Amino acid sequence: RDRSASAPGGMAEGDRDRLMLGTVDGYISNYFRQVAELSRESVYQSHQHAILCRMREEVAAGEMSGNMCDLDDRIKRTLLSDQTLQAEIAARMRIVEKERGPCCAPCC
């Protein structure tokens, strides 16, 4: 699709996208899109962790052959990656809470 195609209102679609990012709605949309991407990656890491743990249990039970040290390393890396993602998500959400601030005084 040609990004320079004219969008409604006579504005090129790319220009409209840039303008949208400059608005409050665009900022919020972009912000939560990033949080959603981090959340999806965290879910993926959780699934990977569960799979690796099952594989480790199967190797320990002798149902499957594999290298326990390698599996343990992969499990640790997956946990570390997910913890990093969770910390970034939490930090982003704390920023939202801080920017809101306590609502003790009347606004008007």
N, CA, C and O atoms as a printed pandas DataFrame, in Angstrom:
     atom_number atom_name residue_name chain_id  residue_number  x_coord  y_coord  z_coord
0              1         N          ARG        A               1    0.840   -1.178    0.000
1              2        CA          ARG        A               1    0.000    0.000    0.000
2              3         C          ARG        A               1    0.879    1.232    0.000
3              4         O          ARG        A               1    1.870    1.278    0.729
4              5         N          ASP        A               2    0.550    2.211   -0.782
5              6        CA          ASP        A               2    1.326    3.442   -0.900
6              7         C          ASP        A               2    1.017    4.353    0.282
7              8         O          ASP        A               2   -0.116    4.809    0.436
8              9         N          ARG        A               3    2.038    4.625    1.132
9             10        CA          ARG        A               3    1.848    5.437    2.335
10            11         C          ARG        A               3    1.597    6.898    1.992
11            12         O          ARG        A               3    1.099    7.652    2.828
12            13         N          SER        A               4    1.936    7.306    0.774
13            14        CA          SER        A               4    1.718    8.703    0.420
14            15         C          SER        A               4    0.338    8.937   -0.185
15            16         O          SER        A               4    0.020   10.049   -0.605
16            17         N          ALA        A               5   -0.465    7.904   -0.229
17            18        CA          ALA        A               5   -1.815    8.048   -0.768
18            19         C          ALA        A               5   -2.589    9.059    0.071
19            20         O          ALA        A               5   -2.374    9.195    1.276
20            21         N          SER        A               6   -3.469    9.743   -0.583
21            22        CA          SER        A               6   -4.229   10.775    0.101
22            23         C          SER        A               6   -5.246   10.146    1.040
23            24         O          SER        A               6   -5.993    9.247    0.654
24            25         N          ALA        A               7   -5.264   10.621    2.261
25            26        CA          ALA        A               7   -6.217   10.167    3.260
26            27         C          ALA        A               7   -7.373   11.148    3.286
27            28         O          ALA        A               7   -7.275   12.230    2.709
28            29         N          PRO        A               8   -8.457   10.793    3.939
29            30        CA          PRO        A               8   -9.575   11.728    4.038
30            31         C          PRO        A               8   -9.115   13.059    4.616
31            32         O          PRO        A               8   -8.290   13.096    5.529
32            33         N          GLY        A               9   -9.629   14.108    4.102
33            34        CA          GLY        A               9   -9.263   15.439    4.553
34            35         C          GLY        A               9   -8.128   16.031    3.743
35            36         O          GLY        A               9   -7.632   17.107    4.077
36            37         N          GLY        A              10   -7.701   15.350    2.676
37            38        CA          GLY        A              10   -6.666   15.874    1.806
38            39         C          GLY        A              10   -5.257   15.758    2.371
39            40         O          GLY        A              10   -4.319   16.279    1.767
40            41         N          MET        A              11   -5.080   15.108    3.484
41            42        CA          MET        A              11   -3.771   14.972    4.110
42            43         C          MET        A              11   -3.206   13.594    3.767
43            44         O          MET        A              11   -3.937   12.603    3.792
44            45         N          ALA        A              12   -1.926   13.523    3.451
45            46        CA          ALA        A              12   -1.297   12.238    3.169
46            47         C          ALA        A              12   -1.363   11.379    4.420
47            48         O          ALA        A              12   -1.278   11.894    5.536
48            49         N          GLU        A              13   -1.514   10.067    4.239
49            50        CA          GLU        A              13   -1.675    9.162    5.371
50            51         C          GLU        A              13   -0.470    9.230    6.317
51            52         O          GLU        A              13   -0.647    9.219    7.535
52            53         N          GLY        A              14    0.734    9.299    5.779
53            54        CA          GLY        A              14    1.938    9.405    6.608
54            55         C          GLY        A              14    1.935   10.668    7.447
55            56         O          GLY        A              14    2.335   10.644    8.611
56            57         N          ASP        A              15    1.476   11.796    6.851
57            58        CA          ASP        A              15    1.377   13.057    7.594
58            59         C          ASP        A              15    0.349   12.939    8.712
59            60         O          ASP        A              15    0.559   13.443    9.816
60            61         N          ARG        A              16   -0.758   12.273    8.420
61            62        CA          ARG        A              16   -1.807   12.096    9.426
62            63         C          ARG        A              16   -1.289   11.249   10.579
63            64         O          ARG        A              16   -1.588   11.531   11.739
64            65         N          ASP        A              17   -0.504   10.198   10.265
65            66        CA          ASP        A              17    0.072    9.350   11.310
66            67         C          ASP        A              17    1.022   10.145   12.205
67            68         O          ASP        A              17    0.997   10.002   13.428
68            69         N          ARG        A              18    1.862   10.985   11.587
69            70        CA          ARG        A              18    2.787   11.814   12.368
70            71         C          ARG        A              18    2.030   12.812   13.236
71            72         O          ARG        A              18    2.410   13.057   14.381
72            73         N          LEU        A              19    0.967   13.384   12.695
73            74        CA          LEU        A              19    0.155   14.323   13.455
74            75         C          LEU        A              19   -0.507   13.613   14.630
75            76         O          LEU        A              19   -0.590   14.165   15.727
76            77         N          MET        A              20   -0.980   12.384   14.400
77            78        CA          MET        A              20   -1.643   11.620   15.453
78            79         C          MET        A              20   -0.681   11.332   16.599
79            80         O          MET        A              20   -1.077   11.378   17.764
80            81         N          LEU        A              21    0.589   11.035   16.281
81            82        CA          LEU        A              21    1.570   10.773   17.326
82            83         C          LEU        A              21    1.835   12.012   18.170
83            84         O          LEU        A              21    2.265   11.896   19.317
84            85         N          GLY        A              22    1.583   13.197   17.617
85            86        CA          GLY        A              22    1.783   14.434   18.343
86            87         C          GLY        A              22    0.622   14.794   19.247
87            88         O          GLY        A              22    0.707   15.768   19.994
88            89         N          THR        A              23   -0.440   14.048   19.200
89            90        CA          THR        A              23   -1.609   14.346   20.028
90            91         C          THR        A              23   -1.581   13.501   21.293
91            92         O          THR        A              23   -0.836   12.525   21.379
92            93         N          VAL        A              24   -2.370   13.867   22.247
93            94        CA          VAL        A              24   -2.476   13.119   23.496
94            95         C          VAL        A              24   -2.955   11.695   23.209
95            96         O          VAL        A              24   -2.410   10.733   23.751
96            97         N          ASP        A              25   -3.965   11.565   22.364
97            98        CA          ASP        A              25   -4.478   10.235   22.037
98            99         C          ASP        A              25   -3.410    9.380   21.379
99           100         O          ASP        A              25   -3.308    8.184   21.651
100          101         N          GLY        A              26   -2.621    9.988   20.520
101          102        CA          GLY        A              26   -1.544    9.261   19.861
102          103         C          GLY        A              26   -0.491    8.811   20.850
103          104         O          GLY        A              26    0.011    7.690   20.770
104          105         N          TYR        A              27   -0.158    9.686   21.781
105          106        CA          TYR        A              27    0.823    9.349   22.812
106          107         C          TYR        A              27    0.335    8.181   23.650
107          108         O          TYR        A              27    1.075    7.226   23.888
108          109         N          ILE        A              28   -0.898    8.257   24.091
109          110        CA          ILE        A              28   -1.468    7.190   24.924
110          111         C          ILE        A              28   -1.540    5.891   24.136
111          112         O          ILE        A              28   -1.192    4.828   24.650
112          113         N          SER        A              29   -1.985    5.975   22.908
113          114        CA          SER        A              29   -2.084    4.781   22.064
114          115         C          SER        A              29   -0.716    4.125   21.885
115          116         O          SER        A              29   -0.584    2.909   22.023
116          117         N          ASN        A              30    0.289    4.924   21.581
117          118        CA          ASN        A              30    1.647    4.407   21.397
118          119         C          ASN        A              30    2.186    3.817   22.699
119          120         O          ASN        A              30    2.798    2.748   22.696
120          121         N          TYR        A              31    1.957    4.512   23.801
121          122        CA          TYR        A              31    2.430    4.077   25.118
122          123         C          TYR        A              31    1.871    2.701   25.468
123          124         O          TYR        A              31    2.623    1.803   25.845
124          125         N          PHE        A              32    0.567    2.534   25.344
125          126        CA          PHE        A              32   -0.041    1.258   25.720
126          127         C          PHE        A              32    0.198    0.178   24.671
127          128         O          PHE        A              32    0.132   -1.009   24.989
128          129         N          ARG        A              33    0.468    0.560   23.452
129          130        CA          ARG        A              33    0.871   -0.426   22.440
130          131         C          ARG        A              33    2.205   -1.041   22.851
131          132         O          ARG        A              33    2.406   -2.249   22.731
132          133         N          GLN        A              34    3.109   -0.200   23.336
133          134        CA          GLN        A              34    4.406   -0.697   23.805
134          135         C          GLN        A              34    4.240   -1.614   25.017
135          136         O          GLN        A              34    4.898   -2.651   25.103
136          137         N          VAL        A              35    3.366   -1.238   25.952
137          138        CA          VAL        A              35    3.113   -2.076   27.121
138          139         C          VAL        A              35    2.501   -3.411   26.677
139          140         O          VAL        A              35    2.852   -4.461   27.216
140          141         N          ALA        A              36    1.601   -3.377   25.712
141          142        CA          ALA        A              36    0.988   -4.617   25.203
142          143         C          ALA        A              36    2.031   -5.516   24.552
143          144         O          ALA        A              36    1.992   -6.734   24.725
144          145         N          GLU        A              37    2.963   -4.930   23.806
145          146        CA          GLU        A              37    4.025   -5.722   23.181
146          147         C          GLU        A              37    4.895   -6.382   24.247
147          148         O          GLU        A              37    5.256   -7.552   24.118
148          149         N          LEU        A              38    5.229   -5.641   25.294
149          150        CA          LEU        A              38    6.013   -6.200   26.389
150          151         C          LEU        A              38    5.234   -7.321   27.082
151          152         O          LEU        A              38    5.811   -8.344   27.451
152          153         N          SER        A              39    3.938   -7.128   27.255
153          154        CA          SER        A              39    3.107   -8.147   27.899
154          155         C          SER        A              39    3.042   -9.415   27.061
155          156         O          SER        A              39    3.122  -10.520   27.598
156          157         N          ARG        A              40    2.898   -9.261   25.747
157          158        CA          ARG        A              40    2.880  -10.445   24.871
158          159         C          ARG        A              40    4.200  -11.197   24.958
159          160         O          ARG        A              40    4.212  -12.426   25.027
160          161         N          GLU        A              41    5.302  -10.474   24.955
161          162        CA          GLU        A              41    6.610  -11.104   25.059
162          163         C          GLU        A              41    6.745  -11.824   26.399
163          164         O          GLU        A              41    7.334  -12.903   26.462
164          165         N          SER        A              42    6.211  -11.242   27.461
165          166        CA          SER        A              42    6.261  -11.877   28.774
166          167         C          SER        A              42    5.459  -13.179   28.786
167          168         O          SER        A              42    5.896  -14.172   29.368
168          169         N          VAL        A              43    4.301  -13.177   28.155
169          170        CA          VAL        A              43    3.491  -14.400   28.059
170          171         C          VAL        A              43    4.266  -15.465   27.297
171          172         O          VAL        A              43    4.280  -16.631   27.692
172          173         N          TYR        A              44    4.908  -15.065   26.206
173          174        CA          TYR        A              44    5.726  -15.999   25.433
174          175         C          TYR        A              44    6.826  -16.588   26.312
175          176         O          TYR        A              44    7.067  -17.795   26.275
176          177         N          GLN        A              45    7.497  -15.744   27.106
177          178        CA          GLN        A              45    8.560  -16.224   27.987
178          179         C          GLN        A              45    8.010  -17.192   29.037
179          180         O          GLN        A              45    8.671  -18.175   29.374
180          181         N          SER        A              46    6.821  -16.927   29.551
181          182        CA          SER        A              46    6.191  -17.826   30.522
182          183         C          SER        A              46    5.912  -19.189   29.908
183          184         O          SER        A              46    6.128  -20.221   30.544
184          185         N          HIS        A              47    5.431  -19.187   28.670
185          186        CA          HIS        A              47    5.169  -20.451   27.978
186          187         C          HIS        A              47    6.472  -21.207   27.743
187          188         O          HIS        A              47    6.535  -22.422   27.935
188          189         N          GLN        A              48    7.514  -20.483   27.325
189          190        CA          GLN        A              48    8.817  -21.110   27.117
190          191         C          GLN        A              48    9.317  -21.737   28.415
191          192         O          GLN        A              48    9.841  -22.851   28.411
192          193         N          HIS        A              49    9.151  -21.019   29.522
193          194        CA          HIS        A              49    9.584  -21.519   30.820
194          195         C          HIS        A              49    8.849  -22.814   31.167
195          196         O          HIS        A              49    9.471  -23.780   31.606
196          197         N          ALA        A              50    7.551  -22.837   30.974
197          198        CA          ALA        A              50    6.763  -24.040   31.278
198          199         C          ALA        A              50    7.215  -25.226   30.418
199          200         O          ALA        A              50    7.340  -26.345   30.917
200          201         N          ILE        A              51    7.455  -24.981   29.146
201          202        CA          ILE        A              51    7.905  -26.041   28.237
202          203         C          ILE        A              51    9.265  -26.573   28.683
203          204         O          ILE        A              51    9.470  -27.785   28.747
204          205         N          LEU        A              52   10.185  -25.673   28.988
205          206        CA          LEU        A              52   11.520  -26.089   29.416
206          207         C          LEU        A              52   11.476  -26.862   30.734
207          208         O          LEU        A              52   12.218  -27.828   30.912
208          209         N          CYS        A              53   10.621  -26.447   31.643
209          210        CA          CYS        A              53   10.485  -27.171   32.917
210          211         C          CYS        A              53    9.937  -28.572   32.697
211          212         O          CYS        A              53   10.396  -29.526   33.326
212          213         N          ARG        A              54    8.953  -28.703   31.803
213          214        CA          ARG        A              54    8.431  -30.045   31.480
214          215         C          ARG        A              54    9.518  -30.907   30.853
215          216         O          ARG        A              54    9.651  -32.086   31.179
216          217         N          MET        A              55   10.300  -30.308   29.948
217          218        CA          MET        A              55   11.391  -31.047   29.324
218          219         C          MET        A              55   12.394  -31.504   30.380
219          220         O          MET        A              55   12.880  -32.634   30.323
220          221         N          ARG        A              56   12.705  -30.645   31.333
221          222        CA          ARG        A              56   13.655  -30.987   32.395
222          223         C          ARG        A              56   13.121  -32.144   33.227
223          224         O          ARG        A              56   13.865  -33.068   33.555
224          225         N          GLU        A              57   11.835  -32.101   33.569
225          226        CA          GLU        A              57   11.224  -33.192   34.334
226          227         C          GLU        A              57   11.285  -34.511   33.566
227          228         O          GLU        A              57   11.546  -35.563   34.150
228          229         N          GLU        A              58   11.044  -34.451   32.262
229          230        CA          GLU        A              58   11.094  -35.660   31.437
230          231         C          GLU        A              58   12.514  -36.218   31.349
231          232         O          GLU        A              58   12.711  -37.433   31.359
232          233         N          VAL        A              59   13.500  -35.323   31.262
233          234        CA          VAL        A              59   14.896  -35.771   31.238
234          235         C          VAL        A              59   15.247  -36.397   32.580
235          236         O          VAL        A              59   15.889  -37.446   32.617
236          237         N          ALA        A              60   14.840  -35.775   33.681
237          238        CA          ALA        A              60   15.129  -36.297   35.017
238          239         C          ALA        A              60   14.473  -37.657   35.233
239          240         O          ALA        A              60   15.035  -38.517   35.912
240          241         N          ALA        A              61   13.286  -37.858   34.658
241          242        CA          ALA        A              61   12.565  -39.126   34.810
242          243         C          ALA        A              61   13.072  -40.196   33.842
243          244         O          ALA        A              61   12.660  -41.354   33.923
244          245         N          GLY        A              62   13.956  -39.813   32.938
245          246        CA          GLY        A              62   14.491  -40.760   31.972
246          247         C          GLY        A              62   13.575  -40.999   30.783
247          248         O          GLY        A              62   13.823  -41.905   29.988
248          249         N          GLU        A              63   12.524  -40.204   30.647
249          250        CA          GLU        A              63   11.577  -40.351   29.544
250          251         C          GLU        A              63   12.102  -39.720   28.262
251          252         O          GLU        A              63   11.595  -39.980   27.170
252          253         N          MET        A              64   13.124  -38.886   28.413
253          254        CA          MET        A              64   13.667  -38.153   27.280
254          255         C          MET        A              64   15.157  -37.953   27.533
255          256         O          MET        A              64   15.585  -37.818   28.679
256          257         N          SER        A              65   15.935  -37.933   26.475
257          258        CA          SER        A              65   17.364  -37.673   26.667
258          259         C          SER        A              65   17.631  -36.189   26.439
259          260         O          SER        A              65   16.971  -35.535   25.631
260          261         N          GLY        A              66   18.601  -35.686   27.162
261          262        CA          GLY        A              66   18.942  -34.288   27.022
262          263         C          GLY        A              66   19.988  -33.894   28.037
263          264         O          GLY        A              66   20.346  -34.677   28.917
264          265         N          ASN        A              67   20.467  -32.690   27.908
265          266        CA          ASN        A              67   21.507  -32.175   28.785
266          267         C          ASN        A              67   20.851  -31.318   29.869
267          268         O          ASN        A              67   20.294  -30.258   29.581
268          269         N          MET        A              68   20.920  -31.787   31.120
269          270        CA          MET        A              68   20.283  -31.065   32.231
270          271         C          MET        A              68   20.899  -29.677   32.429
271          272         O          MET        A              68   20.187  -28.711   32.701
272          273         N          CYS        A              69   22.217  -29.586   32.291
273          274        CA          CYS        A              69   22.881  -28.284   32.475
274          275         C          CYS        A              69   22.394  -27.284   31.427
275          276         O          CYS        A              69   22.152  -26.116   31.731
276          277         N          ASP        A              70   22.254  -27.762   30.189
277          278        CA          ASP        A              70   21.756  -26.893   29.120
278          279         C          ASP        A              70   20.328  -26.448   29.409
279          280         O          ASP        A              70   19.996  -25.273   29.250
280          281         N          LEU        A              71   19.488  -27.382   29.832
281          282        CA          LEU        A              71   18.100  -27.032   30.157
282          283         C          LEU        A              71   18.045  -26.052   31.331
283          284         O          LEU        A              71   17.272  -25.095   31.310
284          285         N          ASP        A              72   18.871  -26.297   32.357
285          286        CA          ASP        A              72   18.891  -25.378   33.504
286          287         C          ASP        A              72   19.314  -23.973   33.081
287          288         O          ASP        A              72   18.745  -22.985   33.545
288          289         N          ASP        A              73   20.308  -23.886   32.204
289          290        CA          ASP        A              73   20.748  -22.577   31.703
290          291         C          ASP        A              73   19.644  -21.886   30.918
291          292         O          ASP        A              73   19.414  -20.687   31.080
292          293         N          ARG        A              74   18.966  -22.643   30.070
293          294        CA          ARG        A              74   17.874  -22.057   29.279
294          295         C          ARG        A              74   16.730  -21.605   30.175
295          296         O          ARG        A              74   16.125  -20.560   29.934
296          297         N          ILE        A              75   16.431  -22.389   31.209
297          298        CA          ILE        A              75   15.376  -22.016   32.155
298          299         C          ILE        A              75   15.760  -20.716   32.866
299          300         O          ILE        A              75   14.929  -19.819   33.004
300          301         N          LYS        A              76   17.004  -20.609   33.313
301          302        CA          LYS        A              76   17.469  -19.389   33.992
302          303         C          LYS        A              76   17.392  -18.175   33.071
303          304         O          LYS        A              76   16.956  -17.102   33.489
304          305         N          ARG        A              77   17.815  -18.343   31.818
305          306        CA          ARG        A              77   17.757  -17.217   30.863
306          307         C          ARG        A              77   16.322  -16.787   30.612
307          308         O          ARG        A              77   16.032  -15.594   30.517
308          309         N          THR        A              78   15.420  -17.763   30.504
309          310        CA          THR        A              78   14.008  -17.452   30.276
310          311         C          THR        A              78   13.429  -16.703   31.469
311          312         O          THR        A              78   12.702  -15.725   31.299
312          313         N          LEU        A              79   13.753  -17.163   32.681
313          314        CA          LEU        A              79   13.277  -16.475   33.884
314          315         C          LEU        A              79   13.818  -15.055   33.963
315          316         O          LEU        A              79   13.078  -14.121   34.272
316          317         N          LEU        A              80   15.102  -14.890   33.686
317          318        CA          LEU        A              80   15.716  -13.562   33.731
318          319         C          LEU        A              80   15.075  -12.627   32.704
319          320         O          LEU        A              80   14.798  -11.464   32.994
320          321         N          SER        A              81   14.848  -13.150   31.511
321          322        CA          SER        A              81   14.221  -12.349   30.459
322          323         C          SER        A              81   12.816  -11.913   30.876
323          324         O          SER        A              81   12.439  -10.757   30.687
324          325         N          ASP        A              82   12.046  -12.843   31.442
325          326        CA          ASP        A              82   10.688  -12.508   31.862
326          327         C          ASP        A              82   10.705  -11.518   33.023
327          328         O          ASP        A              82    9.877  -10.609   33.068
328          329         N          GLN        A              83   11.630  -11.681   33.957
329          330        CA          GLN        A              83   11.728  -10.740   35.074
330          331         C          GLN        A              83   12.063   -9.336   34.566
331          332         O          GLN        A              83   11.539   -8.344   35.072
332          333         N          THR        A              84   12.931   -9.263   33.571
333          334        CA          THR        A              84   13.287   -7.969   32.977
334          335         C          THR        A              84   12.069   -7.334   32.318
335          336         O          THR        A              84   11.821   -6.138   32.475
336          337         N          LEU        A              85   11.313   -8.142   31.579
337          338        CA          LEU        A              85   10.097   -7.636   30.929
338          339         C          LEU        A              85    9.084   -7.166   31.971
339          340         O          LEU        A              85    8.501   -6.091   31.829
340          341         N          GLN        A              86    8.873   -7.970   33.020
341          342        CA          GLN        A              86    7.921   -7.596   34.066
342          343         C          GLN        A              86    8.342   -6.307   34.768
343          344         O          GLN        A              86    7.502   -5.468   35.095
344          345         N          ALA        A              87    9.644   -6.156   34.998
345          346        CA          ALA        A              87   10.139   -4.927   35.634
346          347         C          ALA        A              87    9.896   -3.721   34.733
347          348         O          ALA        A              87    9.517   -2.653   35.215
348          349         N          GLU        A              88   10.112   -3.883   33.432
349          350        CA          GLU        A              88    9.878   -2.769   32.507
350          351         C          GLU        A              88    8.397   -2.409   32.443
351          352         O          GLU        A              88    8.042   -1.230   32.413
352          353         N          ILE        A              89    7.538   -3.418   32.421
353          354        CA          ILE        A              89    6.091   -3.164   32.421
354          355         C          ILE        A              89    5.699   -2.428   33.696
355          356         O          ILE        A              89    4.963   -1.442   33.651
356          357         N          ALA        A              90    6.196   -2.915   34.841
357          358        CA          ALA        A              90    5.868   -2.289   36.127
358          359         C          ALA        A              90    6.373   -0.846   36.167
359          360         O          ALA        A              90    5.682    0.043   36.665
360          361         N          ALA        A              91    7.570   -0.618   35.647
361          362        CA          ALA        A              91    8.119    0.743   35.635
362          363         C          ALA        A              91    7.263    1.662   34.776
363          364         O          ALA        A              91    6.993    2.800   35.158
364          365         N          ARG        A              92    6.839    1.175   33.626
365          366        CA          ARG        A              92    5.988    2.004   32.757
366          367         C          ARG        A              92    4.660    2.317   33.439
367          368         O          ARG        A              92    4.160    3.438   33.340
368          369         N          MET        A              93    4.098    1.351   34.117
369          370        CA          MET        A              93    2.817    1.589   34.773
370          371         C          MET        A              93    2.990    2.501   35.987
371          372         O          MET        A              93    2.082    3.267   36.309
372          373         N          ARG        A              94    4.140    2.436   36.670
373          374        CA          ARG        A              94    4.406    3.356   37.776
374          375         C          ARG        A              94    4.493    4.787   37.273
375          376         O          ARG        A              94    4.061    5.714   37.957
376          377         N          ILE        A              95    5.049    4.972   36.083
377          378        CA          ILE        A              95    5.142    6.309   35.493
378          379         C          ILE        A              95    3.743    6.876   35.315
379          380         O          ILE        A              95    3.505    8.052   35.590
380          381         N          VAL        A              96    2.821    6.045   34.857
381          382        CA          VAL        A              96    1.441    6.497   34.680
382          383         C          VAL        A              96    0.873    6.919   36.017
383          384         O          VAL        A              96    0.220    7.958   36.108
384          385         N          GLU        A              97    1.109    6.126   37.069
385          386        CA          GLU        A              97    0.592    6.456   38.392
386          387         C          GLU        A              97    1.211    7.748   38.920
387          388         O          GLU        A              97    0.511    8.572   39.508
388          389         N          LYS        A              98    2.533    7.935   38.716
389          390        CA          LYS        A              98    3.211    9.143   39.191
390          391         C          LYS        A              98    2.706   10.375   38.464
391          392         O          LYS        A              98    2.496   11.419   39.082
392          393         N          GLU        A              99    2.507   10.263   37.154
393          394        CA          GLU        A              99    2.049   11.417   36.368
394          395         C          GLU        A              99    0.646   11.828   36.793
395          396         O          GLU        A              99    0.302   13.009   36.759
396          397         N          ARG        A             100   -0.157   10.861   37.189
397          398        CA          ARG        A             100   -1.499   11.163   37.642
398          399         C          ARG        A             100   -1.457   11.904   38.975
399          400         O          ARG        A             100   -2.184   12.877   39.176
400          401         N          GLY        A             101   -0.610   11.441   39.876
401          402        CA          GLY        A             101   -0.440   12.069   41.177
402          403         C          GLY        A             101   -1.677   11.933   42.048
403          404         O          GLY        A             101   -2.738   11.514   41.586
404          405         N          PRO        A             102   -1.525   12.292   43.308
405          406        CA          PRO        A             102   -2.676   12.214   44.215
406          407         C          PRO        A             102   -3.693   13.294   43.849
407          408         O          PRO        A             102   -3.330   14.408   43.472
408          409         N          CYS        A             103   -4.932   12.950   43.964
409          410        CA          CYS        A             103   -6.000   13.892   43.620
410          411         C          CYS        A             103   -6.647   14.380   44.919
411          412         O          CYS        A             103   -7.774   14.011   45.249
412          413         N          CYS        A             104   -5.907   15.215   45.639
413          414        CA          CYS        A             104   -6.403   15.713   46.927
414          415         C          CYS        A             104   -7.066   17.075   46.810
415          416         O          CYS        A             104   -8.022   17.371   47.526
416          417         N          ALA        A             105   -6.559   17.899   45.911
417          418        CA          ALA        A             105   -7.076   19.259   45.777
418          419         C          ALA        A             105   -8.030   19.327   44.596
419          420         O          ALA        A             105   -7.856   18.600   43.619
420          421         N          PRO        A             106   -9.022   20.179   44.672
421          422        CA          PRO        A             106   -9.923   20.346   43.527
422          423         C          PRO        A             106   -9.186   20.905   42.327
423          424         O          PRO        A             106   -8.283   21.730   42.468
424          425         N          CYS        A             107   -9.572   20.453   41.155
425          426        CA          CYS        A             107   -8.911   20.862   39.924
426          427         C          CYS        A             107   -9.307   22.275   39.498
427          428         O          CYS        A             107   -8.518   22.957   38.844
428          429         N          CYS        A             108  -10.460   22.711   39.838
429          430        CA          CYS        A             108  -10.960   24.006   39.359
430          431         C          CYS        A             108  -11.121   24.999   40.473
431          432         O          CYS        A             108  -11.533   26.134   40.233
